[in-house]
Amino acid sequence: MPIKAILTDIEGTTSAVSFVFDVLFPYAAEHLPQFVIEHAGEPAVAAQLDAVRAESGEGGADLGRVIEILLQWIAEDRKATPLKALQGMIWQQGYAAGQLKGHVYPDAVEALRRWHRDGYALYVYSSGSVQAQKLIFGCSEAGDLSPLFSGYFDTTSGPKREAGSYRSIAEAIGLPAEQILFLSDVVQELDAARLAGLQTVGVAREGGSLDGHDTVASFAVIDLDRL
C-alpha cells in the first residue's frame, strides 16, 4: 500500500543529538530550580511535581528534594513524562526570550516541506514532550515549521521501543499501519515500528547501517515512491 503519512523521530533524525545534549538539557538544568520555585503553585506545574513524587516513590518529598530528583533525572537522560513536561515549560521561556533556536538539519527542512507540499501527512514521535517538539519546529533556525505537521506524539503514547505504542499512534492517525513510514536513528525503535506494521527507514547521519532496515544518511535521498 502506498505511503500516506510520515512519522519522524527528532533527536538524531531531524535534529542533531548535540543540540539536545549540549544546548537544551544544560539550559533546562540551569533554569529548573528557579523555575520550579517560582511556579510551583501553578496548577500545571504542581501536577507535574506531584507526578515526580509518585514516579520516584517519594510521596512526601519537599520542593527541594523534588528539584534534586529532577536534576538527577536530567543527568541520567531519564525518559520520565513529568520531567519532559517541565523541561518543555522551561524551554518555552527560552525560545520566547530568543535564547534558544531549534536545530533542524537543512535536508530535513527541505524534505519535510516537499512532502507536505506533495500531500503527505507529517507527524512527530519523540521522547520529548509534545510542547518541546512544537518549540523545536515552531522556533527553528529555519523559521516556523509547525504548519507542516498534522500532529505530535510523545511518551504518553507509550515507550518508543514497544510495538504497542506504534499501533496506538497509527490508530490515532487514522491510517493502516502499512501506509505510515517511520524515520528514526534507533534500531530498537525501528524494530518496534515494523512489528506494529509500519514501514521504516533508518537515519544514520554519521554513516553505517541500522540492521534490518533501509538506511540513509540524509533525508534528501529518501524516495517515497520506491518504498
N, C-alpha and C positions, 0 to 999 in steps of 0.2 A: 504494500500500500504506500502511496506517495506521502512524503513528509508534509505536514501542515503546520507544525509548531516546533519551536526550538527552545529547549530548556538549558540554560547555561549556569555553570558554577562561576564564581568570581575569582577568588584567590588562586593565582597561578594559571588561570584560564583567560578571563578577560583583563585581569589586572595583575600587576606584579606582586609576588609574595612579599617583597621587601617593603612595599607601600603599607601593607598591613602590619608587619612586624617592626619596621623601623620608623613608621610615622604614626599610624593610628593607635597601636597598642601603647606606645610611650605617652602619647597625648592623653589617652584615657587614664593611664596610671597616674600621671602628673595632676590631672584635674579632678579625679574621682573623689578624693577625701573632701575637698571643699564643696564639690557639687552635692554630695550626699548630706553634708552638714547643713547646707543652705536650703535643700529641697526635700528633706526627709518628711516634712509634714504634708507634702502634696500627695493626694491620693494615688496618682500614677506611680510615683517614686516609692511611697510607703508600701504599695502592693508588691513591688519587686524586692524590697528589703525583707518583707515577710517571707517571700519565696526563697530568698537566700538562706534565711534561718531554717526554713523547712528542709531545703535540699541538703544543707550542711549538718542537719541533725542537732542544731544548737538553737532551739526554740526560744531560749531566754537571753540570747546574745544582745548586748547593748550596742549602741551605734558604733562605738569604736571597734568592737570586735567584728561587726558586720563589715566594716571598711577593711579590716585586716584580712578577712576571708576573701573579699572581692579582689584585693591586690594579689593575694596568693593565687587565686584562680586566673588572673591575668597572666601572671608569671608562668603558670602551668599551661596556658592556652586551653583552659577548660571550656568545653562546649556546653556551658550552663545557660539556659534560657534567660534567667533573671540578669545575669552578668551581661549578656548580649543586649538586652533591652536597655540597661543603664548605660552601657557604652554608647549605644545609639543616641541616647539623650545628650550625652556629653559631646559626642561628635557633632550633633546638630548645632550646638552652640559654636563649636569651632568653625564649621562651614559657614554659619551665618555671620561670623565675625571676619570671614575671609582668611582665617588662619589655616584652613585645610582646603585642598582641592583634590577631588577624586582622580586616581590614576586609572586610565583605561588605555590599553595598547592601541595605537593607531590602526592596526589591521583589524582589531575587533570593532572599533568605531565604524570603520568603512563597511565591514561585512554586516554589522547589525543594521546600519542604515539601509544597505542594499536589500537585505532580507525583508525588512519592514516594508520597504517600497514595493517589493515583489509580492507582498501579501501574506508572508509567513507571520504567525502569531509568536511573539517572543516573550519568554518568561525567565525568571531568575530563581535558582535554588542554591542558597548559601547557608553556612552555619551562622553567619552574621544575621542580626535581626533584620526584619523587613525594613524597618526605619533606616538602619545603616546601609542597606542595599540601595534604597531610594536616594540617600545622600551621595553615595559614590557616583551614581549615574546622573543624578539631578544637578550636582555641583562639580562636574568633572572638568578636567583641564580642557576638554573638547567642547564644553558648553553643556547645556541641559539635554541629556539623552533620555530622560524619563518618558517622553511621549512615544518612544519606540516600543515600550514594554506594555504587555497586557496584564501582567500580574507578577507577584513575588511570593516566594515560599522560603520559610526558614525552619528551624528545628521544631517548631510547633507542629509541623507536618510529619515529624519523625526523624530519626537518625539518618544521615546521608549514606550509611553503609548497609542499610536494610531495605530489601526489596519492597516491603510493605509501604514504605514512605513514597516510593515512586508510583505505586498503584494508587495511593491516595491522591497524589498530585495529578495523575492522568485523569482520575475521576473528576477532580476539581476543574481541570482544564476543559473537560467535556469531549475528549477525543479518545479513540482507541489508542492504547499504548504504542502500538507499532507505527503510528503516524506522528510520534513525537521523537525528536532527536535530542539526546542529552550530551552535553560537552563538559568534560572535566579533565583535570590533570592527575586524578587519583584513581588507580586501577580498581580499588575496592568499591568505590562509588559507581564506576562504570559497570562493574560486575553486577552490583545490586540492581542498577537500572535495566541492564539487559535481562536479568532474571525476571524482572517485572514486565518485560515485553517491549521496552523502549529500544530504539536504535541508538547506537553510541558512536562517538568519535572521541578519541583521546587527544589531549593537547599537551605536547611535551616541548615547551619553548626552548629548552636547552638541548634538544635533540634526543635521540633514542626512541624507544617504543614502549607502549603500555600493553603488556601481554594480553593477547586475545582480542584486541580492539584496533580498528584502523586508527592510525596516529598521525597527527600533523604537528608542525612547529609553528604554524600561523593560521589564523582564520582565513587568510587570503587564498589558501589552496583547498578549502573545503568546497566540494562540488556536490550540492544537494541533489542534483539530477542523477548522480551516479550511486547514490546510496540505496 
